[in-house]
Amino acid sequence: MIILTYAVDPTRLADRVPAGTTLDLWHGKMLVSLVGFQFQDTRVLGAPVPCHQSFDEVNLRFYVRRVIGGDVRPGVVFIRELVARRIVGGMARLLYREPYHVVPMRSTGDPGPPPGVHYEWRAGGRWCALSGTGDGPGAPAAAGSLEEFLTERHWGYNGEPRKQTLEYRVDHPRWRLWPARNTHVDYDAASLGGMELAHSLTAPISALIAEGSAVTIHWRNRITN
């Protein structure tokens, strides 16, 4: 998994924040991440989806939180998600209202350690790319670090105008992380984030490689403000 993170103007995301959540800032900064990874041993509602347990995804996300009494739920909101599997994209749109777009994709990887990853997807008549290689021995994110802020997110949120927000839990173990070197990005940022974000997605403030793991996506709930 590769995670490139950018600081953006929070006002650019104000209209995208699902009802019942608030923007989650890192030391006053609003962050957006471009992420490439491969789902492995994926389970929906605790059960595997035949022939769809392993597949690539590239997504653009930002960070929110929901507070219920003393319970703080750090979560993510997806601006755009790319997959090559039509069943995956259709199921996610139908059941979780996720903004999936189905495109041709391919990837290569070096398990390392340190690992290296290379993801490509077809858009605008050309192949786009996202890649990088881990540097050093790797370790789980330290408590209170930016790395923990970005990766320890066990909630997903999706909201639309005049509709209740959907909330779902995503379970995975704590990941081993590496700083990323030799990163390469070649894509039309506006195609994922819109023109309002494109100009901010040029110089990442963080670049990480994550070991990844099996992921379990739980059934969603509807929430109100």
MOURDA-V267849 format. One record per residue. N is the residue number from 1. RES is the residue in one letter. PHI is phi in whole degrees, -180 to 180 (* if undefined). OMEGA is omega in whole degrees, -180 to 180 (none if undefined). Layout:
n->[N;N]
res->[RES;RES]
phi->[PHI;PHI]
omega->[OMEGA;OMEGA]
//
This chain:
n->[1;2;3;4;5;6;7;8;9;10;11;12;13;14;15;16;17;18;19;20;21;22;23;24;25;26;27;28;29;30;31;32;33;34;35;36;37;38;39;40;41;42;43;44;45;46;47;48;49;50;51;52;53;54;55;56;57;58;59;60;61;62;63;64;65;66;67;68;69;70;71;72;73;74;75;76;77;78;79;80;81;82;83;84;85;86;87;88;89;90;91;92;93;94;95;96;97;98;99;100;101;102;103;104;105;106;107;108;109;110;111;112;113;114;115;116;117;118;119;120;121;122;123;124;125;126;127;128;129;130;131;132;133;134;135;136;137;138;139;140;141;142;143;144;145;146;147;148;149;150;151;152;153;154;155;156;157;158;159;160;161;162;163;164;165;166;167;168;169;170;171;172;173;174;175;176;177;178;179;180;181;182;183;184;185;186;187;188;189;190;191;192;193;194;195;196;197;198;199;200;201;202;203;204;205;206;207;208;209;210;211;212;213;214;215;216;217;218;219;220;221;222;223;224;225]
res->[M;I;I;L;T;Y;A;V;D;P;T;R;L;A;D;R;V;P;A;G;T;T;L;D;L;W;H;G;K;M;L;V;S;L;V;G;F;Q;F;Q;D;T;R;V;L;G;A;P;V;P;C;H;Q;S;F;D;E;V;N;L;R;F;Y;V;R;R;V;I;G;G;D;V;R;P;G;V;V;F;I;R;E;L;V;A;R;R;I;V;G;G;M;A;R;L;L;Y;R;E;P;Y;H;V;V;P;M;R;S;T;G;D;P;G;P;P;P;G;V;H;Y;E;W;R;A;G;G;R;W;C;A;L;S;G;T;G;D;G;P;G;A;P;A;A;A;G;S;L;E;E;F;L;T;E;R;H;W;G;Y;N;G;E;P;R;K;Q;T;L;E;Y;R;V;D;H;P;R;W;R;L;W;P;A;R;N;T;H;V;D;Y;D;A;A;S;L;G;G;M;E;L;A;H;S;L;T;A;P;I;S;A;L;I;A;E;G;S;A;V;T;I;H;W;R;N;R;I;T;N]
phi->[*;-123;-131;-106;-120;-127;-90;-132;-71;-57;-65;-71;-113;-55;-78;-101;-74;-65;-58;92;-124;-132;-60;-106;-96;-106;50;84;-106;-90;-114;-129;-122;-99;-128;-123;-160;-120;-67;-136;52;-70;-130;-114;59;84;-119;-72;-98;-54;67;-134;-89;-128;-164;-83;-146;-124;-142;-118;-138;-132;-118;-134;-143;-122;-112;-123;61;-96;-95;-104;-113;-69;-140;-127;-125;-90;-83;-155;-129;-115;-141;-100;-94;-64;-65;-62;-62;-66;-64;-65;-67;-72;-89;-119;60;-84;-83;-82;-132;-93;-140;-62;-141;-156;-155;-136;-156;-116;-65;70;-83;-75;-76;-133;-138;-146;-116;-136;-145;-95;-156;61;79;-149;-88;-100;-142;-147;-153;179;-133;-69;-130;92;-78;80;-166;-62;-63;-72;-59;80;-88;-61;-61;-67;-56;-79;-105;-92;-124;-109;-137;-117;-133;-145;-129;-135;-55;66;-129;-67;-71;-96;-127;-146;-99;-123;-102;-159;-71;-69;-91;-81;-125;-131;-61;-96;-123;52;-72;-142;-132;-145;-163;-88;-60;-65;-70;-102;-109;83;-63;-68;-110;-54;-68;-90;-97;-121;-124;-67;-92;-151;-138;-129;-115;-118;-67;79;-173;-67;-132;-118;-105;-88;-64;-85;-121;-94;-122;-118;-60]
omega->[175;-178;174;-172;-175;173;-178;175;-178;-179;179;-177;-174;-178;-177;-175;-179;178;-179;177;175;175;179;-175;175;-177;178;-178;173;-174;173;-178;170;-171;172;-179;175;171;176;-179;-177;179;176;-175;177;-176;177;175;-175;177;-179;-180;180;179;-180;171;168;-180;173;-173;168;-165;179;172;173;-178;177;-174;178;-179;178;-178;177;-176;178;171;-179;176;177;177;-179;173;178;-176;-178;180;178;-180;-179;180;-179;178;-177;-173;-173;177;-178;-176;-179;174;-176;-179;172;-179;174;-178;171;-180;174;-176;177;4;-8;-178;173;-177;177;-180;176;175;-175;179;178;178;180;176;175;-173;175;-176;177;-179;178;-178;177;-174;-179;-179;173;-180;176;179;178;-177;174;-180;177;178;-176;-170;180;-179;-175;179;174;-179;179;180;175;178;177;176;177;178;173;179;176;-179;177;-179;172;177;178;-173;169;-173;174;165;-178;174;180;179;-180;178;178;-179;176;-175;-179;-179;177;-174;-176;-178;-177;179;-171;-176;-180;-174;-177;-177;-178;175;179;176;-174;166;180;-179;180;-175;168;-177;174;180;-178;180;-176;173;172;179;175;-179;none]
//
